[in-house]
Amino acid sequence: MRRINDAHHARFLTFSTYQNLNLFGSEALRDTFSAQLCRTRSLQSFSLYAWVLMPNHVHLLIRDQESGQVERMLRSLKATVARTILARWRELDAPVLEHLIDRRGNTRFWQRGGGHDRNIVSNNEFDEKIGYIHMNPVRAQLANSPTDWAWSSARWWYGDREGEIQCDHIFDPKESKTTPSGHPD
């Protein structure tokens, strides 16, 4: 996959678990991911506009304000989540481990490759991606409304800022400045 790094573009990223297995099937595992997203955000410089964790994939809407490169952040987030969860499963000798062995005999947590990566260049597309991200749990019948799913930025966008991962102000690519975020229509 060819990535286009541009500091003026937000990036819509999707990456999946190995073989699209529901590896985030429990609240504890989803909490592990959320905590690591929060830690990664505090350690690295990137804007987080929206996110959702599903049982078998993740959507992020982010931007690196300096170089536009998101690879280092993604590598850090994904590697730490995988190491943490796989270590715990090894301690427990969890049966899921046998399903995570690839053809070469390596244990995999994430699907190989870069996933889906799209540069967002318009406000309409930006808004559409936020709506798409937040509606994922509803479409998958995991929640009745976007705010019912704790592992996303929907609650933050709807004004419930207590205990949630903070999101950044919206980036307007046409004006190259940030504007206050608001309630999605």
N, C-alpha and C positions, 0 to 999 in steps of 0.2 A: 504494500500500500504506500502510496506517495502522500506525505503529509505536507501541508502548506502552512508554514509558521509565519504568522503575521500578528504583531502586537495589537493591531487595530481590529482584529476579528475575535469574537467569542468562538468557542469550539463546542460543538455538540458531540459528545463521545459516548459510545456504547461498547461495553465489553462483557463477555459471558463466561460463565463457569465451564470447566472441562465437560465436554459432551453435553452441554446445556443441562447438567444435572442440577437438581434443586438443593444446592449445597448450603443455602441460607434459609433452610426450612424452619429454624427455631429462632425465637426471640434473642437468645443468648448469642447466636452466631451473627444475627443482624446487628446486635448491639456492638459486637466486636468490630464489625466493619465501620459502623458509625463513629465509634471512638477513634479508630485509626484515621478516618477521613478528617476528623477534628484535629488530631495531632499533626497529620501531614499538612493541613492548612496552616497551623501555627508555626511550622518549621520552614515552610517554603512560601515564596511569594507568588500567589495566584489569586485571582478573583473567582469566587464560587457564586454563581447566580441561581442555579437550581440543581437538584439531584434527587434520585430515587434509587433505592436498593430493592430489587425484586428477588425472588427465590433463586433465579438462575442467571440474572444479569444486572448490570448497573447502567444508569444514564447519568451523565454529568454535563452541565453547561458551565464552562469555565473560560478563563482567559489569563494568560501570562502577560502582564502589562509591559514587561521589559522586552522580551524577545519573541513572544508568541509561542515558544516551545513548551510543550506540556509533557514530553516524554519522560523527563526526570521525575516529575511529580507522580505520573502514572506508575512508573516503575517502582518508586518508593511505596506508594499506597498498596499496589497489588502484591508486591513481594512480602511486605510486612503482614498483611492480612493472611496470605497463604501460609507463611511460616508459623504464625501464631495458631491458626486453626489446625493445620496439619500436625504440629507438635502436640496439641491437645488430643487429637484423634489417635496419634501414635501411643500416647500415654494410656489411653482407654482401650487400645487395640480395637478401634471402631471398625465395624464391618464395611463402612463406606470406602475405606482405603483401598480395598481390592478393585473398586470400580474406577479408581483414579490412576491406574497404571497405563501408560501409553505403550505403543508398539516397541519402543526401545527399552522398556522396563523402568522408565522414570515416573515418579509420582507427579501428577499435574493437578493444580487447583483451577487455574484459569485456562480458557481455550487459547490455543496457540494463535499468534498473529496479533495485529494491532486493533482488531475490532472495527467498529464503524467510527469514522472521524469526518466531521463536516464543519467547514468554516461557515460562520453565520455573519452575513454582511448587511442584512436589513433589519429594521425594527419589527416588521411584520413577521419575518422568519424567527426572530428572537422570541417574540411573544408566542408564536405557534409552538416552538420547542418547549417553552415553559409549560404550556398547557398539556402538551403531549407527555412530558415527564410526569406531571402531577396526576394525570388521568390513568397512568399505567396500572396502578393497583386496582382501580375501579374496573377497567377493561378486563383485568385478569380475575375479577370477582374475589379479590382479597379484601376489599373494603367497599363500603357503600358510597363514601365520598372521599375525595383526596385527603381531607384532614383526618380521616379515620386511620390512615396508614402512618405509623410513627416514623418510618424510615424513609423520609423524604423531606423536601423543603416546603411542602404545601402548607403546613401549619405556620411556618415563618411568613410566607407570602400572604396568608390570611390574617396576620396580626398577632398570632400567639408566639411570642418571642421567648417565653420562659423555657429554659433548658434545651432549646433547640440549637442546632448548628447554625450559626449566623450566616446569612447570605449577604452579598455585596449589592451596592446600588447598581442599577442598570447602566450598561455601557451603550452609549449611542454612537455607532460607528460613523454616522454622517457628521456629527458635531465634534467627535473626539473628546468628549467630556462625559462625566457621569451625571445622571439625574436621579432624583429619589425614586426608589422602587415603590410600586403600588400594587394594588389588588388586581389580579388578572381578570379580564372581562370574560 
